[in-house]
Amino acid sequence: MGFGILILKLVLEPILGYSMGPWATTYKLSVLSSSDFHTSQRMSRLARYSFWALQLRKLHSSHIATLSFPSSFSTSASQSTATRPSPPPIHVGLTEYAGRGVFASRRISAGELIHTAQPIVSHPSLSSVHTVCYFCLRKLPSSARSLEASQTVSFCSTQCEDQSKFYDVEKKADWSRFNEYCRLQGLKYPLLVKRLACQVISGVVSSDVLDILQPEIPSSDRISKMKKEVALLNNTFEGSDIGSEQMAFLTEEWYAGVLARIRINAFRIELAIGSYEDLLSLAAASVEAEAAVGNAVYVLPSLYNHDCDPNVNIVWIENVDAKVKALRDIEEGEELRICYIDASMDYKARQTILYEGFGFHCNCLRCASKD
Ligand SMILES: *[C@@H]1O[C@H](CO)[C@@H](O)[C@H](O)[C@H]1NC(C)=O
């Protein structure tokens, strides 16, 4: 197994939630010409090509690696997966307009669950901290909740607790000032940085785990706020017994880089009411959901481009695991796109929000018709 392939495997396995198996037999690593890549660089910031740019560097070659999943697998065949789940019917490749994107590697039917993805980092919103699992954001039963009216956090299961190595680190420090600052300022992303920092210190992820995502270009007023946040985070850790060598990664540069990626790539988690089957019966793109329970960052879901009339959407049924669902029948080779914003807004409002929030002008078919 080559080094580049190993990197892809390491990056994608945790996201896809299953082992990819022997690459030589199951996967092919196809290569696109680098001129395609340079053409795409002129495209929107949202064209998060940095993922492939990173692979490019790691592969030490002038080509971009793209991942193809075999088209004969079906993710819906859950009965026959005693061995391991099948790879999703998608591949990541280059679009003509916006760098990389996600494509169907076979025909996909309306309502099909295309894949699920586990977050790299997630955190409940401060208002939900005592009512949801501190790891997976699942709603805690109300009996457990009333016991937790105080200051502690809870996990919904021993599995979630076992996977929360970050919490062993977090417990060592007093977060009251940090949390209070976030609460007063109405900040949610520093909580994700805090969680990530604890994950890094506990050794479950490396400090550059988010580098594969496209960053936002930071504005100058954000930089001064950011300095305050990083000092607060640093002081909080300084007050614990965590060794300084374990905290060496925690620099202003690291904080800025991580925050810039979180700002563009974080999903707001709204748990849908009902089961996946209920959702299938709803033809609409939007599903009824309760208020946001938290925020999370994923890799694969961040590779989807935007469309104001999307053919897939992402739903959260019971916890933070993202479920990517087909909204209509999709042909093999078609690009899969999600809607980054509230699709019910009119043309002008959508254009403004997409430009201000994501830095691109939308040219989707719906926008072309000024709908
Ligand atoms: C964190 O605090 C230590 C000790 O006060 C200091 O030496 C270090 O420069 C600080 N790091 C950042 C990123 O502020």
The ligand as a Gaussian input file, in Angstrom:
#p B3LYP/6-31G(d) Opt

LIG

0 1
 C        0.074000      29.944000      26.629000
 O        0.533000      30.270000      27.936000
 C        1.911000      30.097000      28.141000
 C        2.213000      30.387000      29.605000
 O        1.525000      31.497000      30.069000
 C        2.692000      30.985000      27.199000
 O        4.084000      30.775000      27.345000
 C        2.270000      30.663000      25.756000
 O        2.915000      31.542000      24.854000
 C        0.778000      30.803000      25.609000
 N        0.371000      30.412000      24.257000
 C       -0.540000      31.084000      23.555000
 C       -0.865000      30.538000      22.227000
 O       -1.097000      32.087000      23.973000

